[in-house]
């Protein structure tokens, strides 16, 4: 070869070497789908020609993502030093942002090789090995390097001893036996792999591990130890590159590691390392993702010269390397099945040429970016998307809850609170100001009073835990979806809560002075407009009763509708007594054996209306205008038990020939019932209070100067309790209406001679600022007060009879809802003297012979505006001489209701 031909020769060798680099790139970046099948690529160069691995290392260098690689010289080194250098180079190398390789198996084996037990007696070597191994494993534990913990006694000391003394030892035993999930796999692997005869250790890791320590390993087969170290090294690469859907790091490894081994020769560890890698792959049947590229002057593995005829069939010329690789790859399975000794070798002859001028013309091998979902930025993006999705899903819920007046977040701690949004309303229950229902300020104010008293009760009971403590649920309708700010729609519910607040205050005073009297906590529950979502709230209350044994009853259930009857049935299934202050639909008690009704039934109301119309007014006919509230008439005809049973009662009392009815709505002609056209009849409003104001206005307009005798059902009470509604009533329109709690009106209380009503007057004055000249009291205040006080009297009777309870903390399970129900029946037998009359129950839990009063309002607009404008009694049912005697209320002078009273 002459000098003038050398450049041409160099270009030709460079082109062939470039194809070799491209082949290496395909091996490193595109491993075979059926597993890693990478050869031991042995380059054989001529002495003095320079190492081709310098060119190879150049293509792996770079500033961004790089192929994991390490270049070493085998000159003067043995297998173990080469392995250790490869381990440190790959484990510590920063290859452009790729995750670092973890050599857990090799590091454990290498660490055991560093343990020197030569100065330890034979019978203590096992213990010393365990100590050193445990120390190396726990050296990063939070307690490492700390002083001994202080001597703590009792349960804390026992727990500290278990945490610092027993638990680490137990975890170490589980780890080294392979039973610890995840981390124990590498110990289990050592006991199952085939080198250094681990089965002789009878499954004991320490017996096996001791054979790697000094001086025990000196008597072992050194080649077996080297095979074990190589196997552990390759196993770490297999684990790190094995792709599972949940292991994202392995998906980010897009290039196989490369080991560039220079200067290998039969007299150093390079040949031995290549031979051991080949042996491990062959004997274990496992491939691995390591590409080994070596450079030598002799042909591995036997160290023969390139000109030796024995290697003529093994050595591949550089220009034929691609075809040789394809042939090697296709023949590898057969060679492995035949257990050929050198199945993994691919020897390539590198022609002599100076390739240094072409070094910078070689393109660098850059690993491809990992799949998008495996990148850290993708994880952040996925997390952001998930959070955004959760936020998008939660935001409407949050906005809906905030608009409905529900607390946010719904799982906030403290108190008994649980809510949900239904039809734009917040339904559920609460015992604290965290959650209040309605936008009406007067309704919110009484809730604040109750919740403030709840705090006082809790504080007092913590001091006097020997006293009983009771939780009563007020269950009512406190919201509607179209409520306007400041609108007072639920005046009746507000009155019932006021009555319970007054009873709660009285109970607090009594409990402070008598250990048999219970402290009372009140939970306010809202079922939405017209109790439509009572089923949802009952499910919430069911969970509350199961978790809170002090829940012993329910008060409220404002309207006699089918949904309320279903709620009574469901509460009865929980054995919770239900005390209904104002429900009166006939046969509503059929739903539960735990139902107790404070007010008289509708049949009694129909009797009162009939007696007044026929005996006092001298009228034999009645025209009933009924409504169902803000529901469709077709729904109301099936759902409204109060209105429908009242219609049935009136029909039965007056007879078919004297009873007429029509469903009232705007547009219905009322002139046929004006006084001049309906002289022998009365007009009765037998519907829901929500339509009474419009009905009264239309009646006054249609019958100006000829207004007939107008009688309203007891639902009209709720209209009269609403000052804003009365303010727009027609002028000078008289009204007679049915009342269930007239005995608890202020003018009755001023001259009361019984203790209960005198206490009631004191309570409403102090707590509610009622019964002053401009603050009359509504009838539902007294009815709810009676229901609450009756329940507390029953609990008191049980608590007073519990033997041996004095001086001990009150056991909330000592009283059950069933025992309270039985006690209520006992307290009301023969009668309980409440503020609204004598309470006696029939077999179905309905108030028996309970007083009903017909009151007269000479001018609806002026009702309750002054003491002289308080409605006055004009009739009563039934006549009860015993009640009259107890309350000092003789029968009234029965008379018509006129503008003059």
Protein Blocks (a to p, Z undefined) as FASTA:
>chain_A
ZZklmmmmmmmmmmmmmmmmmmmmmmmmmccfkbpadddddddddehkapaklmmmmmmg
cfkdcdddddddfehpafklmmmmmmmmmmmpcgehiacdddfklmmmmmmmmpccklgc
fklmmmmmmmmmmmmmmmmgmkgoiacddddehjllmmmmmmmmmmmmmmmmmmmnopag
hjlmmmmmmmmmmghhlmlnnopaklmmmmmpcfklmmpcfklmmmmmmmmmmmmmmmmm
pccfklmklmmmmbdcddddehiafkbmklmmmmmmmmmmmmnopacfbdcddddfbdcf
kopafklmklmmmpccfklmmmmmmmmmmmmmmmmmnopaklmbccdddddddfklmmmm
pccdddddddfklpmklmmmmmmmmmmmmmmmmmmmmmmmmmnopacdfkbgeijddddd
eehiacdddfbfkbcgdjbfklmmmmmmmmmmmmmmmmmmmmmmmbccddddddddfbdf
kbcehiafblmlmmmmmmmmmmmmmmmmmmmmomkbccdddddddebjhhlmmmmmmmmm
mmmmmmmmmlgbdeejjbacfklmmmmmmmmmnopacddfkbcbehklmmpckbccfbdc
fklmmmmmmmmmmmmnopabdcddddebjadfklmmmmmmmlmmmmmmmmmmnopklpcc
ddddehiafklmgmklmmmbccddfbdfklmmmmmmmmmmmmgoiaccddddfklmmmmm
pmklmmmgcehiacddddfklmmgmklmmmpcbfklmmmmmmmmmmnopaifklccdfkl
mmmmmmmmmmmmmmmmmmmmmghkgopacdfklpcfklmmmmmmmmmpcbdcdfkbccdd
dfkopaehiacdddddfblklgokamklgccdfbdcdddfklmmmnopacdddddddfkZ
Z
